[in-house]
Amino acid sequence: MRYRLTFIAGLAVGYVLGTRAGRERYEQLRKAARRVAENPAVRNTAETAALGGREAATKAFDKVSAKVGDRMPQAVTDRVRSLREQRDADPDDWGTSNT
């Protein structure tokens, strides 16, 4: 109950402060966030992190499936297979390249 009251109080304070800042400040923050998101360095870093995450997930799946063997649920196996097929079909899913 204490956490619920804390959350509600934080929500109320955030709402009041947000309304005082007004629409102009919101637009400034939105434009700044868009500039950061469109920055090529940020996009390349996000792409690299996504590829690293995929590689780590593949390695983890391979290790787990080697230990678990045929006991791996079919739904998991099917999902991993479909993700691998999607990745192989579109290697540049961010629309950018590192070259």
KENUZA-774031 format. One line per field, with one value per residue: residue number from 0; residue in three letters; x, y, z of N, C-alpha, C in turn. Coordinates in Angstrom, 1 decimal. Layout:
kevo <- NUM, ...
torkol <- ALA, ...
n.xx <- X, ...
n.yy <- Y, ...
n.zz <- Z, ...
ca.xx <- X, ...
ca.yy <- Y, ...
ca.zz <- Z, ...
c.xx <- X, ...
c.yy <- Y, ...
c.zz <- Z, ...
//
This chain:
kevo <- 0, 1, 2, 3, 4, 5, 6, 7, 8, 9, 10, 11, 12, 13, 14, 15, 16, 17, 18, 19, 20, 21, 22, 23, 24, 25, 26, 27, 28, 29, 30, 31, 32, 33, 34, 35, 36, 37, 38, 39, 40, 41, 42, 43, 44, 45, 46, 47, 48, 49, 50, 51, 52, 53, 54, 55, 56, 57, 58, 59, 60, 61, 62, 63, 64, 65, 66, 67, 68, 69, 70, 71, 72, 73, 74, 75, 76, 77, 78, 79, 80, 81, 82, 83, 84, 85, 86, 87, 88, 89, 90, 91, 92, 93, 94, 95, 96, 97, 98
torkol <- MET, ARG, TYR, ARG, LEU, THR, PHE, ILE, ALA, GLY, LEU, ALA, VAL, GLY, TYR, VAL, LEU, GLY, THR, ARG, ALA, GLY, ARG, GLU, ARG, TYR, GLU, GLN, LEU, ARG, LYS, ALA, ALA, ARG, ARG, VAL, ALA, GLU, ASN, PRO, ALA, VAL, ARG, ASN, THR, ALA, GLU, THR, ALA, ALA, LEU, GLY, GLY, ARG, GLU, ALA, ALA, THR, LYS, ALA, PHE, ASP, LYS, VAL, SER, ALA, LYS, VAL, GLY, ASP, ARG, MET, PRO, GLN, ALA, VAL, THR, ASP, ARG, VAL, ARG, SER, LEU, ARG, GLU, GLN, ARG, ASP, ALA, ASP, PRO, ASP, ASP, TRP, GLY, THR, SER, ASN, THR
n.xx <- 0.8, 2.0, 3.8, 2.1, 0.8, 3.0, 3.7, 1.4, 1.5, 3.9, 3.2, 1.2, 2.8, 4.6, 2.7, 1.8, 4.2, 4.8, 2.7, 3.1, 5.5, 4.7, 3.6, 5.5, 8.1, 7.8, 7.8, 10.4, 12.0, 11.1, 12.1, 14.9, 15.2, 14.6, 16.7, 18.9, 18.2, 18.3, 21.0, 23.8, 25.9, 24.7, 22.7, 24.3, 25.6, 23.4, 22.6, 24.9, 24.7, 22.3, 22.9, 25.0, 23.4, 21.7, 23.6, 24.6, 22.2, 21.8, 24.1, 23.6, 21.2, 22.1, 23.9, 22.2, 20.3, 22.0, 22.6, 20.0, 18.8, 16.5, 14.4, 13.7, 11.2, 8.8, 7.7, 9.6, 11.7, 10.7, 10.2, 12.8, 13.9, 12.4, 13.1, 15.8, 15.6, 14.4, 16.4, 18.4, 17.2, 17.0, 19.6, 20.2, 18.5, 18.1, 18.4, 20.7, 24.3, 27.5, 29.5
n.yy <- -1.2, 1.2, 1.6, 2.0, 4.4, 6.1, 6.0, 7.1, 9.7, 10.6, 10.5, 12.5, 14.8, 14.9, 15.4, 17.9, 19.5, 19.0, 20.3, 22.9, 23.4, 23.5, 23.6, 24.5, 23.9, 21.2, 20.7, 21.6, 19.6, 17.4, 17.9, 17.9, 15.3, 14.0, 14.9, 13.7, 11.0, 10.9, 11.2, 10.0, 8.6, 7.7, 6.1, 4.1, 3.0, 2.0, 0.1, -1.6, -2.5, -3.9, -5.9, -7.2, -8.1, -9.9, -11.8, -12.7, -13.8, -15.9, -17.4, -18.1, -19.5, -21.7, -22.9, -23.6, -25.2, -27.3, -28.5, -29.0, -30.3, -32.3, -31.6, -29.0, -26.6, -26.8, -24.4, -22.4, -23.2, -22.9, -20.2, -19.1, -20.1, -18.7, -16.1, -16.2, -16.7, -14.3, -12.5, -13.3, -12.7, -9.9, -8.2, -5.6, -4.1, -1.6, 0.3, 1.6, 1.5, 0.3, 1.1
n.zz <- 0.0, 0.7, -1.4, -3.5, -2.8, -2.8, -5.5, -6.7, -5.5, -6.7, -9.4, -9.4, -8.7, -10.8, -12.9, -12.2, -12.3, -15.0, -16.4, -15.7, -17.0, -19.6, -23.1, -24.8, -23.7, -23.8, -26.6, -27.2, -25.8, -27.3, -29.8, -29.3, -28.5, -30.9, -32.6, -31.3, -31.8, -34.5, -35.1, -36.7, -35.4, -33.1, -34.2, -35.4, -33.2, -31.9, -33.7, -33.7, -31.1, -31.2, -33.0, -31.5, -29.4, -30.6, -31.5, -29.0, -28.0, -29.8, -29.3, -26.6, -26.9, -28.5, -26.7, -24.6, -25.9, -26.7, -24.2, -23.2, -25.3, -27.0, -25.4, -25.6, -25.8, -28.5, -29.4, -28.8, -30.3, -32.9, -32.9, -32.7, -35.0, -36.9, -36.4, -37.1, -39.8, -40.7, -40.0, -41.7, -44.2, -44.3, -43.8, -43.0, -41.2, -40.0, -41.9, -42.3, -42.7, -41.8, -43.4
ca.xx <- 0.0, 2.9, 4.3, 1.0, 0.6, 4.2, 3.5, 0.3, 2.1, 4.9, 2.4, 0.6, 3.9, 5.0, 1.7, 1.8, 5.4, 4.7, 1.7, 3.7, 6.5, 3.9, 3.7, 6.8, 9.2, 7.6, 8.3, 11.9, 12.5, 10.8, 13.1, 16.2, 15.2, 14.6, 18.0, 19.7, 17.8, 18.7, 22.4, 24.4, 26.7, 23.7, 22.1, 25.3, 25.8, 22.2, 22.7, 25.9, 24.2, 21.3, 23.6, 25.6, 22.4, 21.3, 24.7, 24.6, 21.0, 22.1, 25.1, 22.9, 20.3, 22.9, 24.4, 21.1, 19.8, 23.0, 22.4, 18.6, 18.5, 15.1, 13.4, 13.4, 9.8, 8.7, 7.4, 10.8, 12.5, 10.1, 10.4, 14.2, 14.1, 11.8, 14.0, 17.0, 15.2, 14.2, 17.7, 19.2, 16.6, 17.2, 20.8, 20.4, 17.1, 18.0, 18.4, 22.0, 25.3, 28.7, 30.5
ca.yy <- 0.0, 2.3, 1.8, 2.5, 5.8, 6.8, 6.1, 8.1, 11.0, 10.9, 10.8, 13.9, 15.8, 14.9, 16.0, 19.4, 20.1, 19.0, 21.3, 24.2, 23.6, 23.9, 22.9, 25.0, 23.1, 19.8, 20.7, 21.7, 18.3, 16.5, 18.2, 17.5, 13.8, 13.6, 15.2, 12.6, 9.7, 10.9, 11.3, 8.8, 7.9, 7.0, 5.0, 3.1, 2.4, 1.2, -1.1, -2.5, -3.1, -4.8, -7.1, -7.9, -8.8, -11.1, -12.8, -13.3, -14.6, -17.1, -18.3, -18.7, -20.6, -22.9, -23.6, -24.2, -26.3, -28.4, -29.1, -29.5, -31.3, -32.4, -31.2, -27.6, -26.5, -26.5, -23.0, -21.7, -23.6, -22.3, -18.7, -18.9, -20.4, -17.6, -14.9, -16.4, -16.5, -12.9, -11.8, -13.7, -12.1, -8.5, -8.0, -4.2, -3.7, -0.2, 1.2, 2.2, 0.6, 0.7, 1.4
ca.zz <- 0.0, 0.8, -2.7, -4.3, -2.4, -3.3, -7.0, -7.0, -5.2, -7.7, -10.6, -9.2, -8.7, -12.2, -13.7, -11.9, -12.9, -16.4, -16.9, -15.5, -18.0, -20.8, -24.4, -25.5, -23.2, -24.4, -28.0, -27.1, -25.4, -28.3, -30.9, -28.9, -28.6, -32.3, -33.1, -30.8, -32.4, -35.9, -35.1, -37.3, -34.4, -32.2, -34.9, -35.6, -31.9, -31.6, -34.6, -33.2, -29.9, -31.6, -33.6, -30.4, -28.6, -31.4, -31.4, -27.7, -27.9, -30.6, -28.6, -25.5, -27.4, -28.9, -25.5, -23.8, -26.7, -26.6, -22.9, -23.1, -26.4, -27.6, -24.4, -25.8, -26.3, -30.0, -29.7, -28.7, -31.5, -34.0, -32.8, -33.0, -36.5, -37.7, -36.2, -37.9, -41.2, -40.9, -40.0, -43.0, -45.3, -44.2, -42.9, -42.7, -40.8, -39.5, -43.0, -42.3, -42.8, -41.2, -44.4
c.xx <- 0.9, 3.4, 3.3, 0.8, 1.8, 4.1, 2.5, 0.8, 3.1, 4.2, 1.8, 1.7, 4.4, 4.0, 1.7, 3.0, 5.3, 3.8, 2.3, 4.8, 5.9, 4.3, 5.1, 8.0, 9.1, 8.1, 9.8, 12.5, 12.3, 11.8, 14.5, 16.3, 15.3, 16.0, 19.0, 19.4, 18.3, 20.2, 23.0, 25.2, 25.8, 23.1, 23.1, 25.5, 24.6, 22.2, 23.7, 25.4, 23.1, 21.9, 24.3, 24.6, 21.9, 22.4, 24.7, 23.4, 21.2, 23.0, 24.4, 21.9, 21.0, 23.4, 23.3, 20.5, 20.7, 22.8, 21.0, 18.3, 17.1, 14.0, 13.1, 12.0, 9.7, 8.4, 8.7, 11.7, 12.0, 10.3, 11.9, 14.5, 13.5, 12.6, 15.3, 16.7, 15.0, 15.5, 18.5, 18.6, 16.9, 18.4, 20.9, 19.0, 17.0, 18.0, 19.7, 23.1, 26.6, 29.8, 30.5
c.yy <- 1.3, 2.7, 2.4, 4.0, 6.6, 7.0, 7.1, 9.5, 11.5, 11.3, 12.2, 15.0, 16.0, 15.6, 17.5, 20.1, 20.1, 20.0, 22.7, 24.5, 24.0, 23.2, 23.3, 24.1, 21.7, 19.7, 20.8, 20.3, 17.3, 16.7, 17.7, 16.0, 13.3, 13.8, 14.1, 11.3, 9.7, 11.0, 10.0, 8.0, 7.1, 5.9, 3.8, 2.3, 1.5, -0.1, -2.1, -3.2, -4.2, -6.1, -7.9, -8.7, -10.0, -12.2, -13.5, -14.2, -15.9, -18.0, -18.9, -19.8, -21.8, -23.6, -24.3, -25.4, -27.5, -29.2, -29.7, -30.5, -31.2, -31.9, -29.7, -27.5, -26.2, -25.1, -22.1, -22.0, -23.0, -20.8, -18.4, -19.1, -19.2, -16.4, -15.0, -16.2, -15.0, -12.1, -12.1, -13.0, -10.6, -8.2, -6.6, -3.7, -2.3, 0.8, 2.0, 1.1, 1.1, 1.1, 2.9
c.zz <- 0.0, -0.6, -3.6, -4.0, -2.9, -4.8, -7.3, -6.6, -6.3, -9.0, -10.5, -9.3, -10.1, -13.1, -13.5, -12.5, -14.4, -17.0, -16.7, -16.6, -19.3, -22.1, -25.1, -25.0, -23.7, -25.8, -28.0, -26.8, -26.6, -29.5, -30.6, -28.9, -30.0, -32.9, -32.6, -31.6, -33.9, -36.1, -35.7, -36.3, -33.5, -32.9, -35.1, -34.3, -31.6, -32.5, -34.1, -31.9, -30.2, -32.2, -32.5, -29.6, -29.3, -31.4, -30.1, -27.5, -28.6, -29.9, -27.3, -25.8, -27.8, -27.7, -24.7, -24.6, -26.7, -25.3, -22.7, -24.1, -26.9, -26.6, -24.6, -26.4, -27.8, -30.3, -29.7, -29.9, -32.7, -34.1, -33.2, -34.5, -37.3, -37.6, -37.0, -39.4, -41.5, -40.9, -41.2, -44.2, -45.4, -43.3, -42.4, -42.3, -40.2, -40.7, -43.0, -42.5, -42.2, -42.2, -44.8
//
